[in-house]
């Protein structure tokens, strides 16, 4: 696993350093223009990414500690650290904006928007504090809200963290299970809170309840229901009547079941995503023959030749390496990054899935579906014959229908 990750475009190729493995920086091809080389450095240089990760960690720590410090000297030091960190993020954003192959696409990218949200509020706050504060009529209390936006810079690490991307992919695959969980929990909260209000929040309240105000309304009981279903159990609201305890027991049991099932699906999807990422890293490692962290046109041509020899490319996928490079190299860099190469691999896999013969299991499912459709058709025909029999009276309708052709032959 370590060797596969080492060959990724972010970490570069593995290099033996006295028996231990270190990561080599992914170098751009020598034919790159200066603009492309700077962009490649900003996007793929391992040392720059490690430095920015440390800056993000330090700035986030100072943001947290700044809320618990009253000493003006310490707060001044924190402000200086914050200013230096935001200045570095601003320089990174401006350089990427200048050297991006496609500036419009860069500005509209999700990570670019996160960068802008992370650095923008700081400069707005500095401008307001140093320029607009001279106006005594302006209320600047809302400026504190801008400080909360600094925490968004923690999402900058997502493009550097391999595990974070795997977790997010698994969660996207489990959205259907999560939606079912939310729907089931909503129904359970409404039912349990309504029953609890009936037995614990009646007017007058139950004599055994020491704090009847906690169950005075159904929304108050909903707070108890959410805490109970999620197995948190703060203990601030506790049922006292026997009926309330029975309802609480059922709510706890159903809450455990409602949470356990989607978590199992999430774990299964996480395993699938891990296997998928490992396969993609294996393919990328095989395609990146020179180990520079990118797939050039020649490397892509050899990769396609190898896959066609193995029968892993369907007949409908007839594009040449040059055509695929133009299609998936959206920024005209002259090479494919890991994300772009993975899109190409998924397209190869989808085309192969569309052309492969069905398995025995798939044929059995299709046969069962056809049998079900035939059974439904037979049931409809039986109902139609019953209607015809009732319309023509007795057995005359069916006999007329069956004898019609014979009688016609006799007349002829």
Wavefront OBJ file of the C-alpha trace (Angstrom):
o trace
v 0.000 0.000 0.000
v 2.842 2.365 0.857
v 4.500 1.753 -2.480
v 1.306 2.462 -4.344
v 0.698 5.692 -2.513
v 4.317 6.643 -3.056
v 3.776 6.527 -6.794
v 0.856 8.950 -6.683
v 1.143 12.403 -8.311
v 1.099 14.086 -4.908
v 3.790 12.018 -3.237
v 5.882 11.246 -6.296
v 7.909 8.084 -6.866
v 9.535 6.064 -4.052
v 13.266 6.528 -3.550
v 15.460 4.260 -1.443
v 17.279 6.314 1.167
v 19.571 4.003 3.078
v 17.005 1.272 3.594
v 14.114 3.652 4.389
v 11.621 4.973 1.883
v 11.174 8.655 1.224
v 9.081 10.404 -1.419
v 10.528 12.093 -4.460
v 8.991 15.285 -5.732
v 6.890 14.882 -8.866
v 8.892 16.745 -11.524
v 7.295 18.332 -14.601
v 8.494 17.352 -18.061
v 11.369 19.384 -19.464
v 9.256 20.538 -22.420
v 6.919 22.546 -20.182
v 6.674 26.284 -20.537
v 7.582 28.455 -17.581
v 3.923 29.059 -16.758
v 3.137 25.351 -16.828
v 6.164 24.552 -14.658
v 5.104 27.117 -12.021
v 1.548 25.747 -12.025
v 2.859 22.213 -11.667
v 5.012 23.327 -8.745
v 2.073 25.009 -6.982
v -0.176 22.000 -7.452
v 2.120 18.994 -7.008
v 5.249 19.972 -5.096
v 5.410 17.812 -1.962
v 7.517 20.231 0.064
v 5.168 23.123 -0.623
v 2.141 21.030 0.352
v 3.813 19.920 3.599
v 4.692 23.521 4.437
v 1.141 24.743 3.771
v -0.260 21.921 5.892
v 1.901 23.048 8.824
v 0.777 26.652 8.306
v -2.879 25.565 8.295
v -2.379 23.598 11.529
v -0.630 26.531 13.263
v -3.198 29.111 12.136
v -6.098 26.883 13.225
v -4.475 26.360 16.636
v -3.989 30.097 17.127
v -7.605 30.728 16.141
v -8.748 28.290 18.836
v -6.417 29.592 21.553
v -7.206 33.227 20.776
v -10.706 32.793 22.195
v -9.325 31.778 25.626
v -6.512 34.333 26.022
v -6.949 37.727 27.681
v -3.330 38.890 27.738
v -2.925 41.667 25.101
v 0.694 40.697 24.374
v -0.245 37.091 23.636
v -3.181 38.170 21.518
v -0.850 40.469 19.582
v 1.457 37.510 18.894
v -1.516 35.456 17.736
v -2.579 38.286 15.417
v 0.896 38.419 13.871
v 0.849 34.649 13.294
v -2.606 34.939 11.773
v -1.500 37.761 9.484
v 1.536 35.839 8.249
v -0.540 32.698 7.619
v -3.270 34.526 5.713
v -0.640 36.413 3.715
v 0.906 33.103 2.643
v -2.512 31.742 1.652
v -3.218 34.939 -0.284
v 0.091 34.716 -2.163
v -0.657 31.076 -3.002
v -4.123 31.973 -4.314
v -2.863 34.905 -6.400
v -0.028 32.860 -7.917
v -2.424 30.053 -8.830
v -4.786 32.595 -10.367
v -1.943 34.055 -12.463
v -0.420 30.779 -13.654
v -3.589 28.644 -13.948
v -4.027 27.170 -17.450
v -7.736 27.982 -17.277
v -8.408 30.895 -14.913
v -12.197 30.701 -15.153
v -12.227 27.020 -14.274
v -9.785 27.646 -11.428
v -11.954 30.398 -9.918
v -15.074 28.222 -10.118
v -13.398 25.154 -8.581
v -14.576 24.060 -5.127
v -11.128 24.228 -3.550
v -10.600 27.724 -4.938
v -13.864 28.864 -3.391
v -12.758 27.362 -0.065
v -9.457 29.245 -0.312
v -11.301 32.483 -1.022
v -13.703 31.999 1.885
v -10.774 31.196 4.186
v -8.717 34.312 3.385
v -11.365 36.856 2.369
v -12.983 37.526 5.776
v -9.600 38.316 7.366
v -8.873 41.137 4.953
v -12.461 42.404 5.232
v -12.094 42.460 9.018
v -8.764 44.312 8.794
v -10.261 46.866 6.424
v -13.274 47.440 8.654
v -11.186 47.644 11.818
v -8.720 50.164 10.376
v -10.929 52.248 8.092
v -14.583 52.064 9.070
v -14.096 52.064 12.822
v -13.498 55.815 12.632
v -17.189 56.194 11.912
v -18.806 56.189 15.345
v -22.285 55.595 13.881
v -21.345 52.187 12.433
v -22.040 49.147 14.589
v -19.138 46.714 14.176
v -20.398 43.947 16.454
v -21.275 41.807 13.423
v -17.587 41.729 12.456
v -17.112 38.922 14.978
v -19.077 36.664 12.682
v -16.389 37.066 10.026
v -13.831 35.531 12.350
v -15.712 32.243 12.295
v -15.037 31.952 8.567
v -11.346 31.440 9.322
v -12.117 27.897 10.350
v -12.898 27.104 6.690
v -9.186 26.985 5.963
v -9.128 23.556 7.635
v -10.860 22.278 4.471
v -7.746 23.178 2.492
v -6.190 20.047 3.932
v -8.806 17.902 2.164
v -6.937 18.067 -1.134
v -3.782 16.896 0.657
v -5.313 14.151 2.815
v -5.657 10.791 1.072
v -7.827 9.280 3.796
v -10.198 12.241 3.869
v -11.057 11.741 0.202
v -11.755 8.049 0.798
v -14.135 8.820 3.688
v -15.974 11.457 1.649
v -16.336 9.046 -1.293
v -17.749 6.362 1.020
v -20.235 8.843 2.473
v -21.376 9.862 -1.007
v -22.010 6.205 -1.827
v -24.036 5.849 1.395
v -26.318 8.843 0.872
v -29.313 6.594 0.160
v -28.841 4.775 3.473
v -28.424 8.076 5.296
v -31.627 9.440 3.770
v -33.507 6.352 4.950
v -31.953 6.818 8.398
v -33.066 10.450 8.596
v -36.599 9.578 7.464
v -36.917 6.723 9.956
v -35.493 8.821 12.794
v -37.901 11.656 11.982
v -40.879 9.296 12.252
v -39.504 7.758 15.445
v -38.906 11.172 17.026
v -42.447 12.324 16.257
v -44.095 9.145 17.548
v -42.017 8.780 20.712
v -42.257 12.470 21.642
v -46.029 12.460 21.137
v -46.442 9.374 23.337
v -44.116 10.781 25.975
v -46.067 14.039 26.041
v -49.260 12.041 26.530
v -47.973 10.260 29.656
v -45.442 12.706 31.120
v -46.607 16.129 30.029
v -50.334 16.011 30.784
v -52.098 18.882 32.474
v -51.984 18.481 35.446
v -48.569 16.758 35.194
v -47.941 13.252 36.410
v -47.423 13.255 40.194
v -44.305 11.061 39.905
v -42.564 13.475 37.499
v -40.187 15.792 39.440
v -39.586 18.132 36.461
v -42.804 18.270 34.421
v -41.649 21.407 32.561
v -39.224 19.262 30.550
v -42.204 17.456 28.967
v -44.569 20.436 28.838
v -44.833 20.463 25.018
v -44.187 18.065 22.160
v -41.124 20.081 20.980
v -39.683 19.676 24.507
v -40.306 15.942 24.255
v -38.599 15.921 20.847
v -35.355 17.007 22.519
v -35.652 14.024 24.850
v -36.411 11.745 21.877
v -33.351 12.871 19.860
v -31.035 12.456 22.862
v -32.447 8.986 23.536
v -32.450 7.719 19.934
v -28.834 8.773 19.358
v -27.851 6.951 22.614
v -26.357 10.157 24.074
v -28.507 10.211 27.213
v -27.791 13.571 28.866
v -30.075 12.707 31.759
v -31.668 16.152 31.917
v -35.129 14.763 31.058
v -36.072 11.381 32.545
v -39.515 9.731 32.432
v -41.002 8.883 35.827
v -44.263 7.065 35.099
v -44.321 3.338 34.236
v -45.812 4.044 30.823
v -43.114 6.638 30.136
v -40.378 4.153 31.032
v -41.874 1.579 28.665
v -41.933 4.153 25.868
v -38.319 5.124 26.655
v -37.222 1.484 26.491
v -38.823 0.985 23.090
v -37.330 4.241 21.836
v -33.837 3.206 22.908
v -34.102 -0.196 21.221
v -35.437 1.255 17.972
v -32.755 3.966 18.098
v -29.999 1.356 18.286
v -31.443 -0.495 15.291
v -31.944 2.653 13.213
v -28.327 3.754 13.702
v -26.621 0.347 13.484
v -27.923 -0.595 10.030
v -26.721 2.512 8.101
v -23.358 2.368 9.887
v -22.918 -1.169 8.570
v -23.645 0.042 5.038
v -21.127 2.868 5.490
v -18.458 0.390 6.591
v -19.143 -1.829 3.585
v -18.945 1.136 1.195
v -15.731 2.277 2.860
v -14.172 -1.112 2.101
v -15.344 -0.913 -1.514
v -13.898 2.578 -1.922
v -10.590 1.456 -0.412
v -10.390 -1.413 -2.916
v -11.301 0.925 -5.764
v -8.633 3.469 -4.787
v -6.018 0.742 -4.489
v -6.871 -0.559 -7.964
v -6.694 2.954 -9.396
v -3.328 3.515 -7.733
v -2.092 0.221 -9.171
v -3.160 1.266 -12.667
v -1.647 4.716 -12.257
v 1.592 3.159 -11.019
v 1.663 0.877 -14.072
v 0.922 3.725 -16.496
v 3.450 6.160 -14.969
v 6.479 4.233 -16.193
v 9.036 7.000 -15.593
v 7.750 7.702 -12.075
v 7.458 11.479 -12.468
v 3.900 11.561 -11.125
v 2.201 12.240 -14.491
v 0.963 10.200 -17.453
v 2.257 11.535 -20.750
v 0.869 10.751 -24.195
v 3.459 8.047 -24.838
v 2.760 6.429 -21.458
v -0.970 6.535 -22.158
v -0.410 4.953 -25.591
v 1.548 2.084 -24.049
v -1.102 1.698 -21.300
v -3.877 1.403 -23.900
v -1.816 -1.057 -25.955
v -1.288 -3.237 -22.868
v -4.977 -3.150 -21.915
v -6.030 -4.046 -25.465
v -3.622 -6.974 -25.425
v -5.207 -8.126 -22.144
v -8.734 -7.710 -23.537
v -9.577 -5.041 -20.944
v -10.740 -2.492 -23.556
v -14.024 -2.940 -25.362
v -14.382 -2.581 -29.132
v -16.512 0.545 -28.793
v -13.663 2.368 -27.020
v -11.660 3.100 -30.200
v -10.169 6.515 -29.380
v -6.463 6.929 -29.851
v -4.104 8.106 -27.144
v -3.990 11.587 -28.684
v -7.793 11.836 -28.738
v -8.062 10.675 -25.126
v -5.354 13.122 -24.074
v -7.257 15.994 -25.670
v -10.497 14.841 -24.043
v -9.300 14.319 -20.467
v -6.464 16.873 -20.311
v -8.918 19.705 -19.711
v -6.256 22.343 -19.034
v -3.997 21.388 -21.976
v -1.033 20.604 -19.722
v 0.370 17.898 -21.953
v -0.118 15.146 -19.355
v -2.815 13.554 -17.196
v -2.964 13.942 -13.454
v -4.154 11.106 -11.259
v -7.714 12.457 -11.099
v -7.894 12.843 -14.892
v -6.353 9.405 -15.434
v -8.897 7.880 -13.023
v -11.726 9.405 -15.075
v -10.308 7.738 -18.180
v -9.982 4.392 -16.369
v -13.616 4.600 -15.195
v -14.712 5.306 -18.777
v -12.789 2.212 -19.919
v -14.428 0.159 -17.198
v -17.931 1.415 -18.048
v -17.500 0.645 -21.741
v -16.276 -2.843 -20.885
v -19.244 -3.409 -18.556
v -21.686 -2.452 -21.327
v -20.222 -4.948 -23.787
v -19.420 -7.941 -21.579
v -21.800 -10.945 -21.660
v -24.167 -11.254 -18.707
v -23.227 -13.568 -15.854
v -25.297 -16.539 -14.694
v -26.661 -14.565 -11.766
v -27.751 -11.703 -14.019
v -29.419 -14.156 -16.400
v -31.290 -15.761 -13.494
v -32.513 -12.343 -12.356
v -33.672 -11.497 -15.880
v -35.418 -14.875 -16.184
v -37.184 -14.315 -12.862
v -38.302 -10.875 -14.050
v -39.673 -12.359 -17.292
v -41.526 -15.069 -15.361
v -43.048 -12.413 -13.110
v -44.187 -10.421 -16.142
v -45.723 -13.573 -17.677
v -47.572 -14.331 -14.443
v -48.958 -10.785 -14.405
v -50.003 -11.182 -18.052
v -51.775 -14.486 -17.290
v -53.603 -12.845 -14.385
v -54.770 -10.001 -16.621
v -55.942 -12.456 -19.283
v -57.882 -14.415 -16.655
v -59.622 -11.244 -15.502
v -60.417 -10.333 -19.103
v -61.945 -13.788 -19.728
v -64.027 -13.412 -16.589
v -65.298 -10.051 -17.783
v -66.149 -11.461 -21.207
v -67.942 -14.384 -19.603
v -69.994 -12.037 -17.496
v -70.785 -9.827 -20.482
v -71.976 -12.640 -22.800
v -73.610 -14.703 -20.052
v -72.698 -18.164 -18.788
v -70.220 -20.078 -20.943
v -71.483 -18.508 -24.148
v -68.796 -15.856 -24.367
v -65.769 -18.149 -24.251
v -67.453 -20.887 -26.357
v -68.428 -18.319 -28.958
v -64.906 -17.024 -29.072
v -63.443 -20.505 -29.335
v -66.018 -21.847 -31.844
v -65.998 -18.782 -34.022
v -63.234 -19.801 -36.397
v -64.654 -23.376 -36.773
v -68.125 -22.063 -37.597
v -66.659 -19.691 -40.105
v -64.827 -22.556 -41.823
v -68.083 -24.565 -42.032
v -69.931 -21.686 -43.662
v -67.212 -21.377 -46.240
l 1 2 3 4 5 6 7 8 9 10 11 12 13 14 15 16 17 18 19 20 21 22 23 24 25 26 27 28 29 30 31 32 33 34 35 36 37 38 39 40 41 42 43 44 45 46 47 48 49 50 51 52 53 54 55 56 57 58 59 60 61 62 63 64 65 66 67 68 69 70 71 72 73 74 75 76 77 78 79 80 81 82 83 84 85 86 87 88 89 90 91 92 93 94 95 96 97 98 99 100 101 102 103 104 105 106 107 108 109 110 111 112 113 114 115 116 117 118 119 120 121 122 123 124 125 126 127 128 129 130 131 132 133 134 135 136 137 138 139 140 141 142 143 144 145 146 147 148 149 150 151 152 153 154 155 156 157 158 159 160 161 162 163 164 165 166 167 168 169 170 171 172 173 174 175 176 177 178 179 180 181 182 183 184 185 186 187 188 189 190 191 192 193 194 195 196 197 198 199 200 201 202 203 204 205 206 207 208 209 210 211 212 213 214 215 216 217 218 219 220 221 222 223 224 225 226 227 228 229 230 231 232 233 234 235 236 237 238 239 240 241 242 243 244 245 246 247 248 249 250 251 252 253 254 255 256 257 258 259 260 261 262 263 264 265 266 267 268 269 270 271 272 273 274 275 276 277 278 279 280 281 282 283 284 285 286 287 288 289 290 291 292 293 294 295 296 297 298 299 300 301 302 303 304 305 306 307 308 309 310 311 312 313 314 315 316 317 318 319 320 321 322 323 324 325 326 327 328 329 330 331 332 333 334 335 336 337 338 339 340 341 342 343 344 345 346 347 348 349 350 351 352 353 354 355 356 357 358 359 360 361 362 363 364 365 366 367 368 369 370 371 372 373 374 375 376 377 378 379 380 381 382 383 384 385 386 387 388 389 390 391 392 393 394 395 396 397 398 399 400 401 402 403 404 405 406 407 408 409 410 411 412
